[in-house]
């Protein structure tokens, strides 16, 4: 799978980021099981997914910080 650049991730909407983060977490979960059972064919894929997840989470935090805080009552 092709590496996703941070610029492309920043163009995504919040719902797309949530969906992508869930997909990455699910795939990492499956890869961890394959690794534990010795069936993992491409160990580099785990690293690339962890880094992509970090990019997605970073953009989510940036977007959350950019939103103005709600009014305090």
N, C-alpha and C positions, 0 to 999 in steps of 0.2 A: 504494500500500500504506500502511496505517495505521502511524503511528509507535508503536514499542513502548516503553513506559515502563520505567524501571529497577525499579520495584516488581514488575512482571510478570516481569522477567528474574530477580529475586532469588528468586521462587517456583519457578523451574525447578530440576530436578535436574542434577547434574553431567553426566550423559550427554546430557540435552537441550541443555545449554549447548554441549557439544562438537559435537553435531549441528548446532545453529543456527549456530555459528561457521563450520563447514565450508560450510554453505549460503550464508552471507553472502560468504565468500571466493570461492566459485565464481561467484556472481552478479557480484561486483566484477570478477573476471577477465574475464567476458564483456562487461561494460560498458566496461572499458578497451579491449578490442578494437574495440567499436563506436565508441568515442570516437576511436581512432586512425585508423579508416577513414572517419570523418565520418558515420557512420550513427546516432549517438546521438540519440535523440529527447528524452530528459528528463535533462539533465545534473545536475539537483538530486538525482536518485535516487542518484548516486554519493556525494554528500555525506551523505545520510541513511543509506546503508548503512555508510559509514565510521564514522559516529557510533554506529550501532547495534552494530557490531563492537566499538568501544571500550567500550561499555556491557557487552557480554557478557564481554569479556576482564577488565574491572574486577571484575565479580561473581565470575568464576572465581578471580581473584587473592585477593579477599576471602575466598572460601570456603576456599581453600588455606591462607591465613594463620590462619583460625579453627580449622582442624583441629589437634589436638595433635600435636606432633612424635613420631615413632617412637622407641622406646627405643634408646639407644646401647648396644652390646654391651660 
